[in-house]
Amino acid sequence: MGPTLFGNQKKRSMDEQTPTNGTPPPTARRILDLALPFRIAVALALIVVVGLTLAQIFFRFVLNAPLIWSEELSRLLVVWMTFIGAAVVCWDGRHLNIDVLFGILPAAAKQIVRVINAVISIALLVILVEPTMRLVEIENFAELGALELPSGIVRLPVAVGAVLMVLAIALRLLYRRRRAPADDPAYLKDAM
């Protein structure tokens, strides 16, 4: 095969890319997506929120009998989705950042800044857990209006999300970085 759109690369067949023992070639290391169950949970929660919203519209405007509990459950699910989703974004290394100065740093300094950023993030998240759990305990004395659940369940996602974010950041440093292929977008020169 001749030149391709991306240079003089030859397209190799699948037989040429995979060794005879069936393992992937050494350059194509696989990274276990530890965030996959959380991605699925967030996606399912989003589907439930959309379904509840559509059901509420139908019941309110067509049947003239609104669902009392649907808005409260939707808000609760959105809060859970936010903090579980934040942990997934930590695993992916895709949180928003301002990288004006980061882009001009040499490679060694970028690695140091990444580690410092991770340590500061972990420290702040650990600090966040204890007061949040105190708030959950205090609010558990009351119930949500329509769902008859303890009110603390609204604050609990902050603590759960913080713990998951700490785990995601730590695992990203210890596990994922060492196994990431060279073309992982989270580790390209300008990604943080």
Secondary structure, 3 states (H helix, E strand, C coil): CCCECCECCCCCCHHHHCCCCCCCCCCCCCCCCCCHHHHHHHHHHHHHHHHHHHHHHHHHHHCCCCCCCHHHHHHHHHHHHHHHHHHHHHHHCCCCCCCCCHHHCCHHHHHHHHHHHHHHHHHHHHHHHHHHHHHHHHHCCCECCCCCCEHHHHCHHHHHHHHHHHHHHHHHHHHHHHHCCCCCHHHCCCCC
